[in-house]
Amino acid sequence: MNLRGRNKVSPEFSMSSMTDIVFLLLIFFMLTSPVITPEALDLILPKAKGKTSNVQSLAVSINKDLEIFINSDQVSSDQLELELQKRLSGEEDPTIILRAEESVPIQNAVSVMDIAKRNKYKVVLAVKP
C-alpha cells in the first residue's frame, strides 16, 4: 500500500517573472525621464570644468535665435530689466542663472550681466560640465 501524496510542492523559486518586471520598469523610466525635465529649453551650453552650488532664484536663457526667456517665459530685450526687477523684488540674495547658448554673441550675455550689475543681482553663468 503506497501512502505517498501525488502533489508535491517544489521549493524552487523562478526569477524569470521578477526579471521581466524589473526590465519593464527600467524601460518605462528610461522613456519617461526626458519628459520630466523642468523648464527645459533646448540650449547647447558651453563647456567648463568648474562647479557651483548656488541656489537658483531665476534663470535667464538666451537661445541661438537671440530670444530671451525668464525661466520658461519669453521676454523682449526691452522689457528684460523691468521683468527681472519685478520678479526679484523682495529676494534676500537675488541670483540670476544666465544660460546663453554657445553660438550667442557675447554682447547679448554682457547686456544681461550689465542689467544685473546695475540692480546688484548676482550672476552665475551656466555651462555644460
N, C-alpha and C positions, 0 to 999 in steps of 0.2 A: 504494500500500500504506500503510495507516494503522496506525502502531505505538503509538499513544497508549493508555494504560490506561483501562479503563472506570470503575474505582473510584477516585474522587478523595477524599482526606481533606480535610475542611473545617477550617480553622484557627480557626473561631469557637468561643466558649465560651458556653454558655447558663447564665444566672444564675437561672433560674426554680426549679430544684431547690434551689439554695442558699438562696434567699429562703423557700421552703417550710419548710425545716429550721429556719431562724432564727425564723420565725413560730411554728412548733410549740413550740420551746424557750421562747420568750417567753411563750406561753400557759401552758405547764407550770409555769414558775416563778411566774407571777402567781397561779395557782391554789393552788400548794403553799406559798407564803410565809406566809399566815396560820396554817397548821397548825404551822409550825416554831417560833413564838414560845415561849421557855422560860418556865415558871412563870406562865402567862398567867391572870390573874384579870381579869374584865371590870369594870374600875373607870373611872369618869369622874372624872379628876383635875382639880383647879382649875388655872387658867392663871396663868403668871408669865413674866417676861422674862429673869430671871437664869438662869445655867447653873452647874453644879458638876461637878467631875471626880473625885469621891471614889470609892474602891474600895468596892464593896458587900460588906459582911460578911453582913448578914442583912436581909431585907425583912419588915416588919410591915405587913399590909394590913387595912384596915377597910372593909367594903362597906356599902351603903345599908341592909342588914338588921342592921347592927351586929355582924356576925360577924367575928371576928378570926382572921387567918391569919398564921403564920410561914412565910415562903416560900410553899408551897402547902399546908401542913398546918394544919387548923383547930384552934384552941386556945380554951378558955374564958377569959374575962377574969380569973377567979380564978387560973388556972394560968399566966398570961402571964409574970409575973415569974420564976417558977421555971424555965419553959422557956427564957427569954432567958438566965438565969444559966447553965443547963446548956449551951446551945449556944454561948455566947460565952466560956466559961471557957477560959483559955489563949490567947486572942487578944491580940496586942500592942497594937493600937489598935482596940478594938471599936466598930463603927459600925453604926447601925440606920438603914435607909431606911424612913421612915414614909410609907405610901401610903394616905391617907384619901380616900375619895370625897367630892365636894364637898357632898353632901347630909348627911354625917355631922355630928352635933352636935360643937361644938368640945371639949366635956368629954371625949369619948372619945379624941380626939387628945392632949389635955393629960394624960390619965391615962397614956398610953404615954410621953410626954415626962417625966413625973414618975418613972416607973419607971427610965427611962434616966438621969436626973439622980442618983437615989439610988445607982445602981450605977456611975456615972461612965462611961456609954456616950455616944458622940457620936451625935446625931440629925440626920438630913438629911431634910427634907420633900420628897417627890417631887411635882412639878407637871407639867402639860402645857405644853410650850413654846409 
